[in-house]
Amino acid sequence: MSKFLSLGLIACLLSTVLFSHQRSESYSKINIDSSAESKSIEVEFSIQTSVLQRLNLNFTENWEEELTNKVIGNFIFNKNCNISNKPFLKNSFSTGYLTLLWTMECGFEESTINFELFFDEDPTHTHISTFYINSVASPEKVFTSSNREWKETDNESKSESRFDSFRDYLELGFNHILSGYDHLAFLLAILILGFTLKSLIIVITGFTIGHSITLALGALGLVTPSSQFVEALIGYSIIIIALECIASITHNHNLYGRLLIYFSSSLVIFLALFGLQKFIIGLVGISIFSFCYLNLVRRHPGSSITLLVTSFFGLIHGFGFAGNLSTIGLMEGRLLPAIAGFNIGVELGQLLIVLVVYLIFSQMTKFIKESINTARVCAASALSCLGTYWFLERLF
C-alpha cells in the first residue's frame, strides 16, 4: 500500500509538471485589397489572455505598447509595406481574447508574410490565419516553427471544394484533441472509473453528443460564454470525475462531496474578499452540483448517472473547442463542412486515445490484479491534482 501511495504522490507532482504545458495558439484575419491605388492589408490578430500569460513575455507596466510592437514586428510583410494607421488593441473580458488591429499600405507586387511570433517562447506555438483577397475568402494558413512563410500566389493556385474544407478541418480537429491535454485528462479520468467496454462506449457517446452541440453553437456565434470560466470548468470536470473514482473505490462519497463544498466555499470567500465577484454564482452552483452528484452516484451506482454528467461536461468541453474554431473565422461556403470536419476529427482522435488506453489498462490488470484498485486511486489522485492546478490557474 505504501508503495502505491508513494507512486500516487510522485504522479501528483509529475502531472502538474508534465501536463502544465498546454497548446499555444493565436489567430489572425488578413484582408488584402488591391482594388485601390495601392494595396491595403488589414490585419486582425487575436490571442487568448490565458495563453499570453503562459508565454511569460516579461512585459513591464507598458505591456500594451510592448505587445503591440512585438506582434507587428514579428508579422513581416514585404519590404515596402508601411503601417497606415495607429494600431488598436482591445481586451474583450467576455470572450477572454486580446485583439490587435492595424492596416498596412503596400506596393502591388506579390504579398508575402513571414510569421516569427512566439516561436522563441514556445517552439510548439501554432498560428492560424484566415485570408480574404479582394473580399474573396481564401484557404487558411497554419504557421508553425517549421512553416513560417505565406505567399499570395499559394492561395491563387488553390481551388478549394467543400471536401477540401472538410479534410482541412478534420486534420485540425484531430491534431487539436491530441494536443488538448485537459480534454485527454478528462477522458483518462472516465477510463479509470473502470466501466465495461459497453458502458464506456455509452458514456463517451454522451460526452461526444454534449460537446458536438456546443461546438456547433459556439462556432456559429449563437452562444459566447466566458472563455476564462469555460477553461476553468474543464479543469473542474477532471476533479469531480477523478474524485468520483476515488469515492467509488473507498465507498466514501459523502466525504469527498463535503471536501468539494469546502473547497468551493473557500474560493467564494476569497473572491468576495478580493473583489472578484464575477465567478461567485458559478462557483456556488458547481459546489452544490458536486455534492448532489456524488450522493446520487452513491445511491444509484452505475453508468446512467455518469452518462448524464459526462454529457453535461461535454457541453462545457464543446465551448472550449468552439472558442478556438470561431476565432479562426469560418468562410460562408466552408461553414458546415468545417464544423463537421473539425468535430469528426476531434472524435477520431478521442476514440483513438480511448482505445489505446483501454487496451493498456486491460493488460495492466493482468499483472497487478490484486492492487488494481490502489493503482486506480493513485492515478485518480494525480488527475485530481492536475485538474485542481488547471482550475485555479485559469480562474485567477
C-alpha positions in Angstrom: 0.0 0.0 0.0 2.8 2.4 1.0 4.5 1.8 -2.4 1.4 2.8 -4.3 0.8 5.8 -2.1 4.3 7.0 -2.8 3.7 6.4 -6.5 0.5 8.4 -6.3 2.3 11.3 -4.6 5.0 11.3 -7.3 2.3 11.1 -10.0 0.6 14.2 -8.5 3.8 16.1 -8.6 4.8 15.0 -12.1 1.4 15.5 -13.6 1.5 19.3 -12.9 4.9 19.5 -14.5 4.4 17.2 -17.5 1.0 18.4 -18.5 1.1 22.1 -17.3 2.3 22.9 -20.9 -0.9 23.4 -22.9 -1.5 24.1 -26.5 -0.4 27.6 -27.5 -2.3 29.1 -30.4 -3.0 32.5 -31.9 -5.2 33.6 -34.8 -5.5 36.3 -37.4 -7.8 37.5 -40.2 -6.0 39.2 -43.1 -7.9 41.2 -45.7 -5.8 42.1 -48.8 -7.4 44.8 -51.0 -5.7 45.6 -54.3 -8.6 47.4 -55.9 -7.4 50.9 -54.8 -4.4 53.0 -55.9 -2.2 51.0 -53.5 -2.6 47.6 -52.0 -4.1 47.7 -48.5 -3.7 44.9 -46.0 -5.9 44.9 -42.9 -4.8 42.6 -40.0 -6.9 41.4 -37.0 -4.7 39.4 -34.6 -6.3 37.5 -31.7 -4.9 35.5 -28.8 -6.4 34.2 -25.5 -5.2 36.2 -22.5 -4.6 32.9 -20.7 -2.2 31.8 -23.5 -0.4 35.1 -23.4 0.1 34.8 -19.7 1.6 31.3 -20.0 4.1 32.5 -22.6 5.9 34.5 -19.9 6.8 37.5 -22.0 8.0 39.6 -19.1 6.3 42.8 -20.1 6.6 45.9 -17.9 3.8 48.4 -17.0 3.7 49.5 -20.6 2.7 46.0 -21.7 0.1 47.1 -24.2 2.6 49.1 -26.2 5.2 46.3 -25.9 2.8 43.6 -27.0 1.7 45.8 -30.0 5.3 46.3 -31.1 6.1 42.6 -30.6 3.2 41.4 -32.7 3.6 43.9 -35.5 7.4 43.4 -35.5 7.0 39.7 -36.0 4.4 39.9 -38.8 6.9 40.5 -41.5 5.4 41.8 -44.8 7.0 43.0 -48.0 9.9 45.5 -47.5 7.9 48.4 -49.0 4.9 47.9 -46.6 4.2 50.6 -44.1 1.6 51.0 -41.3 -1.0 53.5 -42.4 -3.0 53.9 -39.1 -2.5 53.7 -35.4 -2.8 50.1 -34.2 -5.7 49.5 -31.9 -5.6 46.9 -29.1 -8.8 45.8 -27.4 -9.3 43.4 -24.5 -12.6 41.5 -24.5 -13.3 40.3 -21.0 -16.5 38.5 -22.2 -14.5 36.2 -24.5 -11.1 36.2 -22.9 -9.3 37.3 -26.0 -6.9 40.2 -26.8 -7.3 41.6 -30.3 -4.9 43.9 -32.2 -6.0 45.6 -35.4 -3.7 47.5 -37.8 -3.5 48.4 -41.6 -0.5 48.2 -43.9 -0.1 50.1 -47.3 2.0 48.1 -49.7 3.1 48.1 -53.4 1.3 45.9 -56.0 3.9 43.2 -56.1 3.0 39.7 -54.7 2.2 39.9 -50.9 4.3 37.7 -48.7 4.2 37.1 -44.9 6.9 35.7 -42.6 5.4 34.9 -39.2 8.0 34.8 -36.4 5.8 35.5 -33.3 6.1 33.5 -30.1 8.3 30.7 -31.5 11.2 31.7 -29.3 9.0 31.5 -26.2 7.2 28.3 -27.3 8.6 26.3 -30.3 5.2 24.4 -30.4 3.2 27.5 -30.9 0.7 27.5 -33.8 -0.8 30.5 -35.6 -3.8 30.1 -37.9 -4.5 32.9 -40.4 -7.7 33.3 -42.5 -7.2 35.3 -45.7 -9.6 37.4 -47.8 -8.2 38.6 -51.1 -10.3 41.4 -52.6 -13.2 40.3 -50.3 -12.9 36.7 -51.6 -12.3 34.1 -48.9 -9.2 32.0 -49.3 -7.8 28.9 -47.6 -6.4 29.2 -44.1 -2.7 29.0 -43.4 -1.3 27.3 -40.4 2.1 28.8 -39.3 4.4 26.6 -37.2 8.1 26.9 -36.2 8.9 24.8 -39.3 6.5 26.5 -41.7 6.6 30.3 -41.3 6.1 31.7 -44.8 3.0 32.5 -46.8 2.8 33.8 -50.4 -0.3 35.3 -52.1 0.3 33.0 -55.2 0.0 30.0 -52.9 -3.7 30.8 -52.4 -4.3 31.7 -56.0 -3.2 28.3 -57.1 -5.7 26.6 -54.8 -9.3 25.9 -55.7 -10.9 24.6 -52.5 -14.0 22.4 -52.6 -16.3 21.6 -49.7 -14.5 18.3 -49.4 -11.1 20.1 -49.1 -12.6 22.2 -46.3 -13.9 19.1 -44.6 -10.5 17.5 -44.9 -8.6 20.5 -43.7 -10.7 20.9 -40.5 -10.8 17.1 -40.0 -7.0 17.3 -39.6 -7.2 20.4 -37.5 -9.7 18.8 -35.1 -7.6 15.6 -34.9 -4.4 17.5 -34.0 -6.4 19.7 -31.6 -7.6 16.9 -29.4 -4.2 15.2 -29.4 -2.6 18.4 -28.1 -5.5 19.2 -25.7 -4.1 17.7 -22.5 -7.0 18.9 -20.4 -9.6 17.1 -22.6 -7.4 14.0 -22.7 -7.1 14.0 -18.9 -10.9 14.1 -18.6 -11.1 11.0 -20.9 -8.5 9.3 -18.8 -10.5 10.0 -15.7 -13.6 8.4 -17.3 -11.5 5.3 -18.2 -10.1 5.0 -14.6 -13.7 4.7 -13.3 -13.5 1.1 -14.5 -16.5 0.7 -16.8 -17.0 -2.3 -19.0 -16.3 -1.6 -22.7 -20.0 -1.4 -23.4 -20.8 1.2 -20.7 -17.6 3.1 -21.5 -18.8 3.5 -25.1 -22.2 4.8 -23.9 -20.5 7.3 -21.6 -18.1 8.5 -24.3 -21.1 8.8 -26.7 -22.8 11.1 -24.2 -19.7 13.2 -23.9 -19.5 13.4 -27.7 -23.1 14.4 -28.1 -22.7 17.1 -25.5 -19.6 18.8 -26.9 -20.9 18.4 -30.5 -23.9 20.6 -29.6 -21.9 23.4 -28.0 -19.2 23.2 -30.6 -21.7 24.0 -33.3 -23.5 26.7 -31.2 -20.2 28.4 -30.3 -18.7 28.1 -33.8 -21.8 29.7 -35.3 -21.6 32.5 -32.8 -25.0 31.7 -31.3 -23.6 31.4 -27.8 -20.5 33.1 -26.5 -19.7 32.2 -22.8 -16.8 33.5 -20.9 -13.7 31.7 -22.2 -11.9 32.1 -18.9 -14.7 30.4 -16.9 -15.2 27.7 -19.5 -11.5 26.8 -19.4 -11.6 26.7 -15.6 -14.7 24.4 -15.6 -12.8 22.0 -17.9 -10.3 21.6 -15.1 -13.1 21.2 -12.6 -14.7 18.5 -14.6 -11.5 16.5 -14.3 -11.5 17.0 -10.5 -15.1 15.7 -10.0 -14.7 12.6 -12.2 -11.4 11.7 -10.6 -12.9 12.1 -7.1 -15.9 10.0 -8.1 -13.4 7.2 -8.9 -11.7 7.5 -5.5 -15.1 7.7 -3.7 -16.5 4.7 -5.5 -13.4 2.6 -4.5 -13.2 3.8 -0.9 -17.1 4.0 -0.5 -16.8 7.5 0.9 -18.9 9.7 -1.4 -20.1 12.0 1.5 -16.5 12.8 2.5 -15.4 13.9 -1.0 -18.7 15.7 -1.6 -18.0 17.8 1.6 -14.4 18.4 0.5 -15.6 19.9 -2.7 -18.1 22.0 -0.8 -15.4 23.3 1.5 -13.0 23.9 -1.5 -15.6 25.8 -3.5 -16.8 27.8 -0.4 -13.2 28.8 0.4 -12.8 30.1 -3.2 -16.1 32.0 -2.9 -14.9 33.8 0.3 -11.6 34.5 -1.4 -13.2 36.0 -4.5 -15.6 38.1 -2.3 -12.7 39.5 -0.2 -10.6 40.5 -3.2 -13.5 42.0 -5.2 -13.6 39.2 -7.9 -17.4 38.7 -7.8 -18.0 37.7 -11.4 -17.5 34.0 -10.9 -19.1 33.6 -7.4 -22.5 32.5 -8.7 -20.9 29.9 -10.9 -18.8 28.6 -8.0 -21.8 28.3 -5.7 -23.6 26.4 -8.4 -20.8 23.9 -9.1 -20.3 23.3 -5.4 -24.0 22.4 -4.9 -23.9 20.3 -8.1 -20.8 18.4 -7.0 -22.2 17.4 -3.6 -25.5 16.3 -5.1 -23.8 14.4 -7.9 -21.5 12.4 -5.6 -24.5 11.5 -3.4 -26.6 10.4 -6.4 -23.7 8.1 -7.6 -23.6 6.6 -4.1 -27.3 5.8 -4.1 -27.5 4.8 -7.8 -24.2 3.2 -8.8 -23.6 2.5 -12.4 -23.0 4.4 -15.6 -26.5 6.0 -16.0 -25.9 9.0 -13.7 -22.4 9.3 -15.0 -23.7 9.4 -18.6 -25.8 12.4 -17.8 -23.0 14.2 -16.1 -20.4 13.5 -18.8 -22.9 14.7 -21.3 -23.2 17.9 -19.3 -19.4 18.3 -19.1 -19.3 17.5 -22.8 -21.3 20.8 -23.3 -18.6 22.6 -21.4 -15.7 21.0 -23.3 -17.5 21.8 -26.5 -17.4 25.5 -25.7 -13.6 25.1 -25.2 -13.3 23.7 -28.8 -15.7 26.2 -30.2 -13.8 29.2 -28.8 -10.8 28.2 -31.0 -12.8 27.4 -34.0 -14.9 30.6 -34.0 -11.8 32.7 -33.6 -10.3 31.2 -36.8 -13.2 32.8 -38.7 -15.1 30.3 -40.9 -15.9 31.2 -44.5 -19.5 31.1 -45.5 -19.1 28.3 -48.1 -17.0 26.3 -45.7 -19.1 26.7 -42.5 -20.9 23.4 -42.3 -18.0 21.3 -43.8 -15.6 23.0 -41.4 -17.8 22.3 -38.3 -18.4 18.7 -39.4 -14.8 18.1 -40.2 -13.5 19.6 -37.0 -16.0 17.7 -34.9 -15.3 14.3 -36.6 -11.5 15.0 -36.3 -11.9 15.5 -32.6 -14.0 12.3 -32.3 -11.4 10.2 -34.2 -8.6 11.5 -32.0 -10.7 10.9 -29.0 -11.6 7.3 -29.9 -8.0 6.5 -30.8 -6.9 7.7 -27.3 -9.7 5.8 -25.6 -9.0 2.6 -27.5 -5.2 2.7 -26.8 -5.6 3.5 -23.1 -8.3 0.9 -22.6 -6.1 -1.8 -24.1 -3.2 -0.8 -21.9 -5.4 -0.8 -18.8 -6.8 -4.2 -19.8 -3.3 -5.6 -20.0 -2.2 -3.9 -16.7 -5.0 -5.6 -14.8 -3.5 -9.0 -15.6 -0.2 -8.1 -13.8 -1.5 -6.0 -10.9 -4.9 -7.6 -10.4 -4.7 -7.6 -6.6 -3.6 -4.0 -6.4 -5.6 -2.6 -9.3 -7.9 -0.5 -7.1 -4.9 1.0 -5.3 -3.4 1.9 -8.6 -6.7 3.4 -9.8 -6.8 5.6 -6.6 -3.2 6.8 -7.2 -4.0 7.6 -10.9 -7.2 9.4 -10.0 -5.4 11.3 -7.2 -2.8 12.5 -9.8 -5.6 13.6 -12.1 -7.5 15.5 -9.4 -4.3 17.4 -8.6 -3.8 18.2 -12.2 -7.5 19.3 -12.6 -7.1 21.5 -9.5 -4.0 23.1 -10.9 -5.7 23.9 -14.2 -8.9 25.1 -12.4 -7.1 27.6 -10.2 -4.6 28.7 -12.8 -7.4 29.5 -15.3 -9.8 31.0 -12.7 -7.2 33.5 -11.5 
